[in-house]
Amino acid sequence: MKNKPLENVRSLERGMKILQCFKNHISLSLTEIAVTTGLSVTTCNRLIQTLVEMECLEKNFQKKYVLGPQIYKFMDSLIKKNDMAEIANDSLKRIKNIFNETASLYIEQSTNRVCIAKVESTHALRRTVKVGEVLPLSRGAVGEMFMAYMDETKRNELLPKGMDYPTDYFKNIKLKGYAINDGRQEEGVYAIAAPVLNHEGEIVSVLSISGPSERIRKFQSELVRVIREEAGLLSEKMESIF
């Protein structure tokens, strides 16, 4: 009996091998792909048809294969993410310089949130954030900010079972324009988050500042004002890419 999981992994590896052929070529024939990858023509043809169905490859007017629309969608998403991080850099630095606490920017990815940019505090005791860090949307001020913009059905699927929220909890977060988490995610860590919106008022990312509760609590009102202000500035800048 064939090992199905291993067979699937092998197919995935071979599919990636085919896509990598296009790093140095705009278009390739079936034979050229087979020669470049070292795979048989039959195997190549089978994998290519799957990639065509997934819109990762398509045929051009010369009947050769070229990268398909799905690849360009991935590229567009990656470029937008990189643009967002670059645009947010000045805001992150300003927030960090005013309060010397860690400032970060997150995007939503499926049921998670991912850090795409950050500027860390120089305090010995600080909130450490890694670019690429993945956390559930159901955790923290950042997660609550994203969930405030979700429809109720999706939000209820993400909320931890047995955790009760007051009526209109998320509606109020959206109306206020910020979320606060005082130690619910990590004991002793305080975070404030504000939404970055596109021109249609849809959330595209979340700006956050976090650090030890004992320090941040003292400046909460000022932190809220600054982070909302910077999120507003970012929203205006993001209109160029969204």
Secondary structure, DSSP 8 states (H G I E B T S, - for coil): ---HHHHHHHHHHHHHHHHHGGGS-S-B-HHHHHHHHT--HHHHHHHHHHHHHTTSEEE-TTS-EEE-HHHHHHHHHHHHHHHHHHHHHHHHHHHHHHH-SEEEEEEEETTEEEEEEEE---SSS-----TT-EEETTSHHHHHHHHHTS-HHHHHHHS-TT----TTHHHHHHHHT-EEEESSSSTTEEEEEEEEE-TTS-EEEEEEEEEEHHHHGGGHHHHHHHHHHHHHHHHHHHTTT-
